[in-house]
Amino acid sequence: MKISIPEELDRIRSEIRDITSDIIRKVQRRNELSKQIGAIKKKLKIDVKDEKVEQDIRTFISKLSNEIGIDPDFAGRLLNILLAESLRLQLTEQHDSTQFESHLAVFMKAKKLESSGKKIIHMEVGEPDYPPPESVRKALSNVFESRQYHYSETKGITKLRTSIAQTIGNHITTDKVIVTPGGRFAVFVAIASLLTAGDELICIEPAWPAYRECAAFVGSTTNILKTTLEEEWNPNIKKLESMINGNTKMIALNYPNNPTGRILNKSIMEKIVSLAKDHRIYVLSDEVYRDYVFTEFTSVLEYRYEKSIVISSFSKGHAMTGFRVGYAIAEENLIDKMAKVQATALTSVAEPMQYAALAAIEDSSAENAKRIKRRLEIISDKLREMSLRFVRPDGAMYVYPELGIGKSDVEFVQKALDLGVAVAPGSGFGDCYAQFIRISACQPDDQLEKGLELLKAAMSSC
């Protein structure tokens, strides 16, 4: 009996539904097994993430994909989704709130203590204690008279974008700039517009956690290249190359680095960009601390790689954290993609804040850089007296010393907070750094010295 086309369509759809049902049931069973693995790892006190096991299964799936004729990249994206869920479930099994705490969580604890009357010296957040340039105050006072309080273009007002382009140089044009509500949102729109579920981002740690968080938000996997104090926080290029596969879509760079203050030398930067070019992957370079550099610094923009995105902000160099004005620089086609995400989320950056940034960009941040450099030297000298190991910062506004004590960073940070000084736990910048703390130089000299004495007291009591 001949089957009609509609009947054949129904039969195929029914088979697809059955196969999909089987897949979901298998995924559920896989999740149950992942939880069991997490529980076993907790008992054995071993790390949740096992890079060798992950690489073995990637190799197996790649080989299987070729054997059965399925697109290896598609299979890899599916595998990444499964691995990410497995990692999440295993972390849930091992979750211990005493083992991780972000610098923002410490900040909130400190503010709560202050509200009850306790004096806290804030050395946990990177918020300058000095004011924005005087030109910013004047620009804001002029907002009403000049009627600068309307919607603007999604990419930002032309005057500001042009001024940014001219200041940065490197043949940057207005069309290659988008203004965002802070540097963090620039990171988000870059990742959200260029990565999707199953894609991979490589992040060099220790690093600001936003890259990993944004990638997770869009369903992408973050592969971590760990660096060490012994290596002076320099990434191993051979390891980096070995991590790149068909699903790798982006490398995130954070130099001058938060939290270490490290700046990569030109040779290492060239090798990273060269790898990205060879594999046609994006380079997301967060250069928000570019105003605070105390040695030679090479921006990714100097390589004129068409798949690079550079992030910066007015928050640090011009002390405008609360104004929320950042920006991204990239090829026009990438800026257009980022603008679509931004338009969906918020229409545009507040126009008064953009005019404030326009006024600030004409003011030099050199004096602020001198101030931070002096403070970092104060911190470094004191840490040497305390016999702590660290790499002298090349830039940014932090020092990242190793504690070298029996207690974890979270325990030490709580002890320091009890004594009246707030610092950031090192583990907030990577899972392997629970013996480090981040110290911010965003306090007047006398307050820094008092805070360092309190840290010394906390060390003595541990």
C-alpha positions as a printed Julia matrix, in Angstrom:
462×3 Matrix{Float64}:
  0.0    0.0    0.0
  1.44   3.34  -1.04
  2.02   5.82   1.81
  0.97   9.39   1.12
  3.42  12.25   1.55
  1.53  13.68   4.58
  1.59  10.22   6.21
  5.33   9.9    5.57
  5.87  13.35   7.1
  3.94  12.31  10.21
  5.96   9.1   10.45
  9.28  10.97  10.27
  8.13  13.52  12.83
  7.05  10.73  15.16
 10.45   9.08  14.86
 12.19  12.41  15.56
 10.01  12.89  18.63
 10.92   9.41  19.9
 14.63  10.0   19.3
 14.45  13.38  21.06
 12.67  11.74  23.98
 15.44   9.14  24.2
 18.09  11.89  24.12
 16.44  13.79  26.99
 16.18  10.6   29.05
 19.85   9.86  28.4
 20.77  13.41  29.41
 18.83  12.96  32.65
 20.74   9.76  33.37
 24.0   11.54  32.52
 23.14  14.3   34.99
 22.48  11.75  37.73
 25.88  10.18  37.08
 27.52  13.62  37.15
 26.06  14.24  40.61
 27.45  10.91  41.78
 30.88  11.82  40.43
 30.66  15.17  42.23
 29.87  13.44  45.52
 32.8   11.04  45.08
 35.18  13.88  44.24
 34.04  15.71  47.36
 34.86  12.67  49.52
 38.25  12.32  47.84
 38.85  16.09  48.11
 39.83  16.43  44.45
 39.07  19.22  41.99
 35.77  19.11  40.15
 37.28  20.08  36.81
 39.49  17.4   35.26
 41.06  18.73  32.09
 42.52  15.38  31.04
 39.15  13.62  31.26
 37.52  16.45  29.31
 40.2   16.31  26.62
 39.83  12.53  26.34
 36.09  12.78  25.74
 36.59  15.64  23.26
 39.01  13.48  21.29
 36.59  10.55  21.42
 33.62  12.63  20.23
 35.67  14.23  17.46
 36.72  10.8   16.19
 33.18   9.44  16.48
 31.79  12.45  14.6
 34.09  11.82  11.68
 33.25   8.11  11.67
 29.48   8.59  11.53
 29.49  11.68   9.33
 28.24  14.38  11.69
 29.79  17.87  11.73
 32.54  17.73  14.41
 32.01  21.39  15.33
 28.3   20.79  15.91
 29.07  17.71  17.99
 31.63  19.72  19.92
 29.09  22.43  20.75
 26.66  19.81  22.03
 29.43  18.27  24.11
 30.31  21.66  25.58
 26.72  22.13  26.74
 26.8   18.7   28.39
 30.19  19.34  30.0
 29.05  22.71  31.33
 25.97  21.16  32.93
 28.06  18.33  34.36
 30.46  20.86  35.89
 27.58  22.87  37.35
 26.05  19.78  38.95
 29.37  18.62  40.38
 30.05  22.06  41.81
 26.6   21.97  43.41
 27.51  18.69  45.09
 30.74  20.21  46.42
 29.35  23.65  47.23
 30.71  25.18  50.39
 29.96  28.86  50.86
 32.99  29.28  53.11
 35.36  28.41  50.26
 34.53  31.23  47.85
 33.73  34.88  48.22
 33.92  37.68  45.67
 35.43  41.09  46.31
 31.93  42.56  45.95
 30.66  40.27  48.7
 33.46  41.51  50.96
 32.55  45.09  50.04
 28.93  44.5   51.07
 30.06  42.95  54.36
 32.27  45.96  55.0
 29.44  48.4   54.27
 27.2   46.52  56.69
 29.85  46.78  59.4
 30.22  50.5   58.68
 26.48  51.01  59.03
 26.76  49.59  62.55
 29.5   52.09  63.41
 32.71  50.13  62.71
 35.52  51.92  60.87
 36.67  50.0   57.78
 39.6   50.83  55.5
 38.52  49.79  51.99
 41.31  48.04  50.09
 39.04  45.47  48.4
 37.57  47.41  45.46
 39.13  49.28  42.57
 37.29  52.54  43.06
 39.47  55.67  42.99
 39.16  57.84  46.1
 39.93  61.01  44.14
 37.25  62.95  42.2
 36.66  63.16  38.44
 38.22  66.11  36.58
 36.73  69.55  37.25
 35.65  69.66  33.61
 33.17  66.88  34.36
 31.41  68.97  37.01
 31.17  71.87  34.59
 29.82  69.62  31.83
 27.11  68.26  34.1
 26.1   71.73  35.24
 25.67  72.65  31.57
 23.38  69.71  30.75
 20.06  71.49  31.31
 21.04  74.71  29.61
 22.3   72.81  26.56
 19.36  70.37  26.57
 21.72  67.38  26.6
 19.29  64.97  28.23
 17.63  63.06  25.38
 17.88  59.64  23.78
 21.05  59.27  21.75
 22.22  56.88  19.07
 22.61  53.34  20.36
 26.32  53.49  19.56
 26.72  56.76  21.46
 26.85  60.43  20.54
 29.05  61.08  17.52
 31.19  63.71  19.28
 32.22  61.28  22.02
 32.9   58.39  19.64
 34.99  60.66  17.42
 36.92  61.98  20.4
 37.63  58.44  21.62
 38.81  57.43  18.14
 41.14  60.43  17.9
 42.53  59.85  21.4
 43.23  56.16  20.81
 44.74  56.69  17.35
 45.9   53.54  15.52
 43.78  54.62  12.53
 40.57  54.15  14.55
 37.53  55.89  13.06
 34.23  56.92  14.64
 32.42  53.95  13.08
 34.7   51.57  14.99
 33.59  52.82  18.43
 30.53  52.02  20.55
 29.83  53.74  23.86
 28.44  51.44  26.56
 27.15  51.83  30.15
 30.48  50.91  31.7
 33.3   48.58  30.7
 31.52  45.53  32.11
 28.62  45.99  29.7
 31.08  46.39  26.83
 32.45  42.96  27.75
 28.92  41.58  27.9
 27.76  42.91  24.52
 30.98  41.7   22.88
 30.51  38.17  24.21
 26.72  38.11  23.73
 26.99  39.26  20.12
 29.81  36.94  19.07
 29.41  33.73  21.12
 26.55  31.29  21.4
 25.67  28.09  23.26
 28.42  25.5   22.92
 31.12  27.93  21.81
 34.33  28.15  23.81
 36.1   31.13  25.37
 39.68  30.85  26.6
 40.45  32.98  29.64
 43.9   33.48  31.17
 43.67  33.49  34.97
 43.9   35.0   37.5
 41.47  37.45  35.96
 38.42  39.58  36.59
 35.55  37.04  36.71
 33.22  38.91  34.32
 34.52  37.11  31.2
 33.62  33.7   32.57
 30.29  35.0   33.91
 29.26  36.58  30.61
 30.22  33.45  28.66
 28.14  31.29  31.02
 25.18  33.66  30.59
 25.08  33.0   26.83
 25.67  29.26  27.27
 29.31  29.22  26.22
 32.06  27.24  27.92
 35.13  28.88  29.44
 38.42  27.03  29.27
 40.93  28.34  31.78
 44.64  28.77  31.14
 46.13  29.04  34.61
 49.24  31.09  35.26
 51.4   31.02  38.37
 53.41  33.33  40.57
 56.48  31.25  39.73
 55.94  32.04  36.03
 55.48  35.71  36.97
 51.9   35.34  35.71
 53.05  34.85  32.1
 50.86  32.46  30.05
 52.41  29.34  28.57
 51.92  29.76  24.82
 52.24  26.03  24.08
 49.49  25.27  26.59
 47.36  28.02  25.08
 47.76  26.58  21.6
 46.87  23.07  22.83
 43.58  24.39  24.22
 42.35  25.73  20.88
 39.9   23.5   19.01
 37.12  23.81  16.44
 34.73  25.29  19.0
 37.12  27.93  20.33
 35.73  31.29  19.26
 37.45  33.84  21.52
 40.45  34.51  23.77
 39.92  37.02  26.58
 42.92  39.11  27.6
 43.04  41.36  30.67
 46.19  43.51  30.64
 47.2   45.48  32.62
 45.89  42.61  34.65
 43.32  42.68  37.4
 44.35  41.38  39.98
 48.12  40.98  39.45
 49.0   44.28  37.76
 50.99  42.3   35.18
 51.57  43.59  31.64
 52.57  41.05  28.99
 55.71  41.84  27.05
 55.43  42.47  23.33
 56.81  39.05  22.37
 54.13  37.16  24.31
 51.37  39.44  23.04
 52.52  38.92  19.45
 52.4   35.14  19.89
 48.86  35.27  21.3
 47.57  37.47  18.49
 49.37  35.28  15.94
 47.64  32.18  17.33
 44.28  33.96  17.13
 44.94  34.91  13.52
 46.01  31.4   12.57
 42.83  29.9   14.04
 40.55  32.81  13.07
 39.27  33.41  16.59
 38.3   36.66  18.29
 40.58  38.46  20.73
 38.71  40.33  23.47
 41.23  42.65  25.1
 40.08  44.39  28.27
 42.38  47.41  28.52
 40.4   49.35  31.12
 43.6   50.0   33.11
 45.52  51.37  30.12
 45.78  54.76  31.88
 47.76  53.1   34.69
 50.84  51.64  33.01
 54.36  51.93  34.44
 56.25  49.97  31.78
 55.95  49.35  28.05
 52.39  48.41  27.11
 51.27  47.03  23.75
 47.59  47.37  22.93
 45.98  44.69  20.79
 44.94  47.54  18.48
 48.54  47.84  17.31
 48.23  44.51  15.48
 45.23  45.68  13.43
 43.63  42.26  13.65
 40.11  42.47  12.23
 38.7   40.04  14.8
 39.89  41.96  17.86
 37.71  43.91  20.29
 39.3   46.32  22.76
 37.4   47.38  25.88
 38.04  50.46  27.99
 36.22  52.81  30.32
 36.21  56.21  32.01
 35.75  54.55  35.42
 39.39  54.04  36.38
 41.59  56.59  34.62
 39.15  59.47  35.1
 37.67  58.28  38.43
 34.14  58.11  37.0
 32.96  54.74  38.33
 29.4   55.9   39.04
 28.95  57.59  35.67
 28.9   54.2   33.92
 30.54  55.13  30.62
 32.7   52.6   28.83
 33.43  51.79  25.22
 34.53  49.12  22.79
 36.68  49.45  19.68
 36.4   46.95  16.83
 35.79  46.65  13.11
 32.53  48.26  12.01
 30.79  44.93  11.32
 31.5   43.8   14.91
 30.39  47.15  16.33
 27.1   46.77  14.43
 26.53  43.36  16.04
 27.26  44.76  19.48
 24.92  47.69  18.85
 22.04  45.29  18.15
 22.5   43.64  21.54
 22.82  47.0   23.28
 19.69  48.37  21.56
 17.73  45.35  22.77
 18.88  45.86  26.35
 18.88  49.6   26.98
 18.42  51.86  23.91
 21.43  54.09  24.7
 23.79  55.35  27.38
 22.4   58.32  29.34
 23.2   61.41  27.27
 24.32  63.62  30.22
 26.89  60.97  31.18
 28.21  60.89  27.62
 28.78  64.64  27.62
 30.53  64.32  30.98
 32.83  61.69  29.45
 33.42  63.96  26.45
 34.65  66.66  28.82
 36.82  64.19  30.76
 38.58  62.78  27.72
 40.26  66.12  27.13
 41.79  66.01  30.64
 44.99  64.08  31.2
 44.94  61.18  33.66
 48.73  61.35  34.13
 48.52  62.75  37.67
 46.17  59.95  38.69
 48.66  57.42  37.3
 51.5   58.99  39.32
 49.36  58.83  42.46
 48.52  55.15  41.98
 52.13  54.25  41.16
 53.31  55.85  44.42
 50.68  53.99  46.39
 51.56  50.66  44.79
 55.16  51.27  45.84
 54.0   51.89  49.42
 52.08  48.61  49.39
 54.93  46.69  47.76
 57.51  47.94  50.26
 55.32  46.94  53.2
 54.59  43.5   51.75
 58.32  42.89  51.34
 58.79  43.76  55.0
 56.17  41.1   55.74
 58.16  38.6   53.59
 55.2   37.98  51.28
 55.77  36.8   47.72
 54.29  38.76  44.81
 55.14  40.18  41.4
 55.7   43.92  41.4
 52.81  45.47  39.43
 53.55  46.8   35.94
 50.26  48.69  35.93
 46.63  48.73  37.11
 45.93  49.55  40.78
 46.41  46.28  42.67
 49.0   44.04  44.3
 48.33  40.28  44.46
 50.46  38.69  47.21
 50.58  35.06  48.26
 49.56  34.61  51.9
 51.77  31.63  52.67
 49.75  30.67  55.75
 47.65  27.7   56.76
 44.33  29.51  56.43
 42.42  30.05  53.18
 42.0   33.48  51.63
 38.36  33.62  52.74
 39.29  32.92  56.37
 42.09  35.48  56.28
 39.88  38.13  54.67
 37.31  37.65  57.42
 40.02  38.0   60.07
 41.26  41.21  58.43
 37.7   42.54  58.22
 37.25  41.91  61.93
 40.33  44.08  62.52
 39.01  46.87  60.3
 40.51  46.43  56.82
 38.82  44.96  53.74
 40.78  43.15  51.02
 39.64  40.87  48.2
 40.01  37.06  48.35
 42.33  35.74  45.65
 39.99  32.88  44.77
 37.53  35.39  43.35
 39.88  35.66  40.37
 40.33  31.95  39.75
 39.74  28.62  41.45
 43.44  27.95  42.08
 44.25  31.1   44.0
 42.91  30.51  47.51
 46.31  31.42  48.97
 46.27  34.93  47.51
 44.6   38.24  48.28
 44.16  41.35  46.16
 45.05  44.7   47.71
 43.71  47.86  46.07
 45.66  51.13  46.06
 42.52  53.29  46.05
 43.01  54.94  49.43
 45.04  57.96  50.59
 48.62  57.14  51.62
 47.96  57.37  55.37
 44.95  55.06  55.13
 46.93  52.56  53.08
 49.64  52.48  55.72
 47.08  51.94  58.49
 45.41  49.22  56.46
 48.71  47.46  55.83
 49.49  47.5   59.55
 46.11  45.85  60.18
 46.92  43.23  57.52
 50.23  42.58  59.28
 48.34  42.08  62.54
 45.93  39.7   60.81
 48.89  37.71  59.44
 50.45  37.49  62.89
 47.25  36.08  64.37
 46.88  33.34  61.74
